[in-house]
Amino acid sequence: MTLTKTVPPNMRLPSTRICPSARRVLELPAMVNYPHALYRLILTPPADGSTQMAIDEAIWWAVAAGDALPTLRFYAWEPPCLSLGRNQPVSDADRVALAMAGYTLVRRPTGGRAILHVDELTYSLVVPLTDPRVQGDVLASCRRLSQGLLAGLELLGVPTAEAHQRSRNGRSPAPICFETPADFEVTVNGQKLIGSAQMRGRKTVLQHGTLPLRGDISRICTYLTTPTDPSRVRSRATTLERVLGRDVSWEQVAAAMAAGFEQALNLHVQPGGLAPAAARLAKELSVSKYGAETWNARH
């Protein structure tokens, strides 16, 4: 099983294909006066849900131990997978419908609600808490990191995206992540475009999130046990294709998002891959934890 690869020959980082209306982003100084930092960039080939979650955790352990640079990773899911938040009941998932479609199920190490991972770009960031970009509480760090996401979207031609701030009237009980934006998740014209979640431990942050590229955002309703109106989901969430009115390849989106993080957070991202020890740990975790019923069905 191949876990990671370096940048493919046809991909440039940062992208040289920048929407003219977004060129001004690159001309601006970093949004906060962060000290310049070197991060590792990993592009992972499409893989199953247990593998992708295992890689995220293996990187988290490596960064926490001081064995790896802070890491920005982009990946996709194959076959499509329904992921549940760490504490979400497994009964929310229609496992029969998933199996009939050839889809899989995995539980994330982070919180939040269900996401159907298909036709998307997923990002993850693993950063020590000593880094000023993630210092403070969860909301403070999410606010700072969201600036990288917003800058990447603007490079793609999405100038109207914003970091959502919700009211304090309580959480929605809806089982779908993309029905309700949390604080500092990314919205466009009131519709959620990027959902993110975070975990902390060993003085290190893991934040990962989902950017749907194309397709019907309400497809997830088929794979949940709670009846949910697809039209309501479509009214509350969107895809990059719907926002731009055109399709953009995974490689183009990854390049723009990497450039956005570099610009907004004063970074240089250096393409790399997993060290052998981290690759071994990821392979072990994909079987013993994220591929195990004891983890995925524990709630």
C-alpha distance (Angstrom), angle and dihedral (degrees) to the residues before:
residue distance angle dihedral
M1 . . .
T2 3.80 . .
L3 3.76 111.1 .
T4 3.79 105.7 -177.9
K5 3.73 143.5 5.8
T6 3.76 134.6 -169.6
V7 3.79 124.7 -113.1
P8 3.82 110.9 -52.7
P9 3.83 115.8 -119.3
N10 3.81 93.3 -110.0
M11 3.81 94.0 55.3
R12 3.78 123.7 85.9
L13 3.77 123.2 -163.7
P14 2.91 116.2 -126.3
S15 3.78 96.6 25.9
T16 3.78 118.6 -112.3
R17 3.83 90.9 -157.1
I18 3.77 102.2 82.5
C19 3.78 124.9 166.1
P20 3.84 106.4 -111.5
S21 3.80 91.6 -129.4
A22 3.79 89.2 56.9
R23 3.81 99.8 48.6
R24 3.79 90.2 97.6
V25 3.83 89.2 69.8
L26 3.79 91.3 69.2
E27 3.79 91.2 49.2
L28 3.79 93.6 58.9
P29 3.81 124.3 88.2
A30 3.79 118.8 -115.2
M31 3.81 109.5 -66.2
V32 3.80 90.8 -122.9
N33 3.78 125.1 27.1
Y34 3.80 94.9 -108.4
P35 3.79 118.1 165.5
H36 3.79 110.6 -105.1
A37 3.83 111.2 -93.8
L38 3.79 138.5 -172.7
Y39 3.81 116.4 -131.8
R40 3.78 129.0 -178.3
L41 3.82 117.4 -118.6
I42 3.81 119.5 -150.2
L43 3.79 125.3 -175.5
T44 3.78 111.2 -164.9
P45 3.81 123.3 -161.4
P46 3.81 117.0 -120.4
A47 3.81 110.0 -73.6
D48 3.80 140.5 161.6
G49 3.78 121.8 -75.8
S50 3.79 97.4 -104.3
T51 3.81 90.6 52.9
Q52 3.79 94.2 49.2
M53 3.80 94.1 48.0
A54 3.81 90.1 46.2
I55 3.81 91.4 53.0
D56 3.81 91.0 51.1
E57 3.81 90.8 52.4
A58 3.81 93.7 43.9
I59 3.81 89.8 53.9
W60 3.81 89.4 48.1
W61 3.81 90.7 55.1
A62 3.81 92.1 46.5
V63 3.81 94.5 49.6
A64 3.81 91.3 44.8
A65 3.82 90.1 53.3
G66 3.79 91.9 49.3
D67 3.81 91.5 -114.8
A68 3.81 96.2 118.5
L69 3.78 140.3 35.5
P70 3.79 119.3 -106.8
T71 3.78 102.6 -76.3
L72 3.80 136.9 -140.4
R73 3.79 112.2 -168.3
F74 3.81 133.7 -177.2
Y75 3.79 123.7 -164.6
A76 3.80 147.6 153.3
W77 3.80 135.4 -141.8
E78 3.80 128.8 -112.8
P79 2.97 119.6 -154.4
P80 3.81 98.2 23.7
C81 3.77 111.5 -99.1
L82 3.79 138.0 -159.8
S83 3.79 109.3 -138.9
L84 3.79 123.1 -162.3
G85 3.78 126.1 -153.7
R86 3.79 115.7 -104.7
N87 3.81 94.1 -98.5
Q88 3.80 100.5 28.7
P89 3.82 117.0 121.3
V90 3.79 112.5 -105.1
S91 3.79 86.3 -140.2
D92 3.82 87.3 76.3
A93 3.83 88.2 72.6
D94 3.80 122.9 78.9
R95 3.79 96.5 -140.6
V96 3.79 93.7 -179.1
A97 3.80 91.8 56.5
L98 3.80 90.6 46.6
A99 3.79 92.4 51.4
M100 3.81 92.4 47.7
A101 3.82 89.7 53.6
G102 3.80 92.6 47.0
Y103 3.80 91.0 -114.6
T104 3.79 126.2 137.4
L105 3.80 137.1 -139.1
V106 3.79 129.6 -133.2
R107 3.79 135.7 168.0
R108 3.80 115.7 -131.0
P109 3.81 121.7 -134.9
T110 3.82 87.2 -130.1
G111 3.79 130.3 69.0
G112 3.78 131.8 -107.1
R113 3.78 132.8 83.8
A114 3.80 137.5 -66.2
I115 3.81 122.6 -49.5
L116 3.80 127.8 -175.2
H117 3.80 104.8 -142.4
V118 3.79 107.4 -149.8
D119 3.83 131.5 123.1
E120 3.78 92.2 6.1
L121 3.78 147.1 115.6
T122 3.78 114.4 -124.7
Y123 3.78 121.1 -162.2
S124 3.78 130.5 -165.2
L125 3.78 131.0 -171.3
V126 3.80 124.1 -165.5
V127 3.80 113.1 -171.8
P128 3.83 135.3 161.2
L129 3.79 113.9 -111.6
T130 3.81 88.6 -121.5
D131 3.81 88.1 72.5
P132 3.84 109.2 99.3
R133 3.81 89.8 -137.5
V134 3.81 90.5 71.0
Q135 3.79 103.7 26.8
G136 3.78 118.9 124.4
D137 3.78 126.7 33.0
V138 3.79 127.5 -27.1
L139 3.80 95.1 -90.7
A140 3.80 93.0 49.0
S141 3.79 91.9 52.2
C142 3.81 92.7 44.3
R143 3.79 89.4 52.6
R144 3.81 91.9 53.1
L145 3.80 95.5 44.5
S146 3.80 91.4 47.3
Q147 3.79 87.8 66.9
G148 3.81 89.0 68.8
L149 3.80 90.6 51.8
L150 3.79 92.3 48.3
A151 3.80 92.4 48.7
G152 3.80 90.9 50.3
L153 3.79 91.5 50.9
E154 3.77 91.3 49.6
L155 3.80 89.7 53.9
L156 3.80 86.6 56.0
G157 3.80 91.0 52.0
V158 3.82 101.6 -94.7
P159 3.82 102.4 125.2
T160 3.82 95.7 159.7
A161 3.82 98.7 63.2
E162 3.79 117.1 119.9
A163 3.78 140.7 -179.7
H164 3.80 105.8 -104.2
Q165 3.80 122.1 -129.8
R166 3.77 112.8 -166.4
S167 3.77 129.6 -156.8
R168 3.78 120.7 -100.6
N169 3.80 95.7 -114.7
G170 3.80 94.6 117.3
R171 3.77 136.1 -90.3
S172 3.76 127.0 -59.3
P173 3.82 112.9 -113.5
A174 3.82 90.2 -144.2
P175 3.82 112.7 131.4
I176 3.83 93.3 -140.5
C177 3.78 119.4 87.6
F178 3.80 94.7 -151.7
E179 3.80 95.3 54.7
T180 3.79 93.4 76.0
P181 3.82 127.4 28.3
A182 3.79 116.2 -137.3
D183 3.79 124.5 -146.0
F184 3.81 112.6 -54.4
E185 3.77 95.1 0.4
V186 3.79 111.2 137.2
T187 3.78 122.5 -96.7
V188 3.80 134.2 175.8
N189 3.80 117.0 -153.6
G190 3.79 89.0 -18.1
Q191 3.81 95.6 -50.8
K192 3.79 120.7 113.9
L193 3.80 113.8 -113.3
I194 3.83 105.3 163.7
G195 3.80 124.0 31.1
S196 3.80 120.2 -166.8
A197 3.80 139.0 -176.3
Q198 3.77 134.4 -172.2
M199 3.78 142.2 -155.2
R200 3.80 129.4 -169.7
G201 3.76 133.7 -160.2
R202 3.81 141.3 124.2
K203 3.81 87.1 34.6
T204 3.81 90.0 -66.3
V205 3.82 134.9 110.6
L206 3.79 126.0 -141.0
Q207 3.78 113.5 -168.9
H208 3.77 122.3 173.0
G209 3.75 133.7 169.5
T210 3.78 148.0 172.3
L211 3.80 132.7 -113.4
P212 3.85 110.5 -172.3
L213 3.79 108.7 -144.2
R214 3.80 103.9 -171.0
G215 3.79 145.7 -24.6
D216 3.79 133.6 63.7
I217 3.80 109.0 -32.5
S218 3.83 89.2 -158.9
R219 3.82 94.6 62.2
I220 3.79 88.3 102.7
C221 3.82 91.2 72.0
T222 3.82 90.1 74.6
Y223 3.80 91.2 61.8
L224 3.81 100.4 48.8
T225 3.79 129.0 85.6
T226 3.80 94.0 -144.9
P227 3.82 110.4 83.2
T228 3.79 107.5 -115.1
D229 3.80 128.8 179.5
P230 3.84 108.4 -120.3
S231 3.80 91.7 -154.6
R232 3.80 89.5 57.6
V233 3.80 90.9 52.5
R234 3.81 91.0 48.9
S235 3.80 90.2 50.9
R236 3.81 92.5 52.2
A237 3.80 101.9 39.9
T238 3.77 137.2 36.3
T239 3.81 145.6 -176.2
L240 3.78 132.4 -120.0
E241 3.81 90.5 -111.0
R242 3.81 91.7 55.5
V243 3.80 91.6 48.1
L244 3.81 95.7 47.8
G245 3.79 98.6 33.2
R246 3.80 89.5 -130.0
D247 3.77 139.1 70.6
V248 3.82 120.6 -104.2
S249 3.79 123.9 -164.1
W250 3.78 122.7 -114.2
E251 3.82 89.8 -116.4
Q252 3.80 93.3 53.6
V253 3.79 92.2 48.4
A254 3.81 92.8 48.1
A255 3.81 90.8 50.2
A256 3.80 92.6 49.8
M257 3.80 93.8 46.3
A258 3.82 91.5 49.4
A259 3.80 89.6 50.7
G260 3.81 90.0 47.7
F261 3.79 92.2 54.5
E262 3.80 90.4 47.4
Q263 3.79 93.1 51.6
A264 3.79 100.1 40.2
L265 3.81 98.1 41.4
N266 3.84 99.9 33.6
L267 3.80 94.7 -114.6
H268 3.75 139.8 146.6
V269 3.80 111.2 -148.4
Q270 3.79 115.0 -152.2
P271 3.82 117.3 -160.0
G272 3.80 113.2 -121.0
G273 3.77 144.9 133.2
L274 3.78 142.4 -125.1
A275 3.78 117.9 -62.9
P276 3.83 113.1 -119.9
A277 3.82 92.8 -105.0
A278 3.81 92.3 52.0
A279 3.81 91.3 46.2
R280 3.81 89.7 53.3
L281 3.80 91.6 48.7
A282 3.81 91.3 48.7
K283 3.80 91.2 51.8
E284 3.81 90.4 50.0
L285 3.82 94.2 46.8
S286 3.80 92.3 48.2
V287 3.81 88.5 63.0
S288 3.80 105.7 28.5
K289 3.80 98.0 41.4
Y290 3.80 119.3 8.8
G291 3.78 94.9 34.5
A292 3.81 93.5 45.7
E293 3.78 126.2 98.5
T294 3.81 89.9 -140.2
W295 3.82 88.3 67.8
N296 3.77 102.8 32.9
A297 3.82 96.8 46.1
R298 3.79 99.0 34.2
H299 3.84 95.0 115.2
